[in-house]
Amino acid sequence: MKLSEYVEYDGLGLAELVRTGEVTAPELTKAALQAIDIVDDKIFAAVGRIDPPAAAADKDLSAPFCGVPFVAKDLWHGGGGVRCDHGSRLGLGYGCS
């Protein structure tokens, strides 16, 4: 999927494309990561990236957002070596494992 196509859809629209087989979850992820790379050079909002696991063939495609990539705010306790700064310089390194 081209980035110009990706940006024309909301999350439900992207999920419908996955559900109907028009695109795959990995294709959506590639477009989302490309968009992040382009935009983040200007706004510096992404502090890190966790590569998503390969999509399992037995996923329930009827789930509302199945296959749709997402970003998560850095406000959790981390895990598995994932950087966690709680969205602030005050939290640098706090809660990391």
Phi and psi in degrees as a GROMACS rama.xvg file:
@    title "Ramachandran Plot"
@    xaxis  label "Phi"
@    yaxis  label "Psi"
@TYPE xy
-76.7842  149.562  LYS-2
-59.0651  -37.6375  LEU-3
-62.4944  -28.7898  SER-4
-79.8134  -41.9389  GLU-5
-55.8648  -44.3109  TYR-6
-71.641  -9.02983  VAL-7
-81.862  -7.5998  GLU-8
-116.694  151.283  TYR-9
-92.2834  -177.038  ASP-10
-60.019  -41.7208  GLY-11
-66.4833  -37.5702  LEU-12
-65.0521  -40.6998  GLY-13
-65.3278  -40.8919  LEU-14
-62.0722  -38.2827  ALA-15
-64.4319  -38.5601  GLU-16
-62.5589  -38.3693  LEU-17
-68.0889  -46.1023  VAL-18
-59.0529  -38.3777  ARG-19
-86.3824  -5.33278  THR-20
83.6583  8.9954  GLY-21
-69.1001  -31.8018  GLU-22
-139.876  165.494  VAL-23
-107.364  161.223  THR-24
-58.4562  -42.7635  ALA-25
-61.1931  -33.9328  PRO-26
-65.7052  -41.1024  GLU-27
-64.7147  -41.4798  LEU-28
-62.0591  -42.5122  THR-29
-60.1736  -43.4378  LYS-30
-66.7304  -40.8225  ALA-31
-64.0346  -43.3434  ALA-32
-65.4858  -35.8356  LEU-33
-63.8969  -42.9635  GLN-34
-63.2689  -42.7546  ALA-35
-61.3999  -44.875  ILE-36
-59.1758  -39.3495  ASP-37
-71.2662  -48.751  ILE-38
-74.3904  -39.2216  VAL-39
-67.5704  -21.4365  ASP-40
-62.7208  -19.3495  ASP-41
-102.795  -34.3774  LYS-42
-112.419  -12.8009  ILE-43
51.15  47.5801  PHE-44
-93.3319  -24.9471  ALA-45
-90.0843  115.094  ALA-46
-86.2004  -17.2777  VAL-47
-172.355  173.759  GLY-48
-139.15  136.016  ARG-49
-109.808  117.569  ILE-50
-66.0797  129.457  ASP-51
-70.7432  149.819  PRO-52
-68.888  158.526  PRO-53
-61.1387  139.704  ALA-54
-66.2923  133.191  ALA-55
-79.9915  143.244  ALA-56
-68.5856  -21.8162  ALA-57
-95.1445  20.0235  ASP-58
-65.7822  146.769  LYS-59
-80.511  100.07  ASP-60
-69.9582  -6.27669  LEU-61
-84.7158  -9.68057  SER-62
-61.5897  140.548  ALA-63
-53.1595  -40.1123  PRO-64
-119.262  27.3322  PHE-65
-57.6195  124.755  CYS-66
87.2586  -5.13123  GLY-67
-89.4197  122.251  VAL-68
-70.9105  155.651  PRO-69
-146.691  163.515  PHE-70
-111.508  154.725  VAL-71
-124.238  136.344  ALA-72
-66.1295  143.831  LYS-73
-78.9569  60.8088  ASP-74
-127.529  28.7488  LEU-75
-118.45  -176.18  TRP-76
-93.3168  5.28895  HIS-77
69.8141  -175.241  GLY-78
163.972  150.944  GLY-79
60.4965  31.0118  GLY-80
82.3828  9.67995  GLY-81
-78.5486  131.795  VAL-82
-59.5314  137.217  ARG-83
-145.06  105.159  CYS-84
-112.109  5.08009  ASP-85
57.0154  32.0043  HIS-86
68.9656  18.3739  GLY-87
-152.354  150.646  SER-88
-63.3885  -25.7562  ARG-89
-63.7173  -26.3486  LEU-90
-98.9619  11.2085  GLY-91
-51.9868  119.206  LEU-92
80.7758  -10.3777  GLY-93
-72.4516  136.144  TYR-94
78.4695  5.68191  GLY-95
-80.0397  151.801  CYS-96
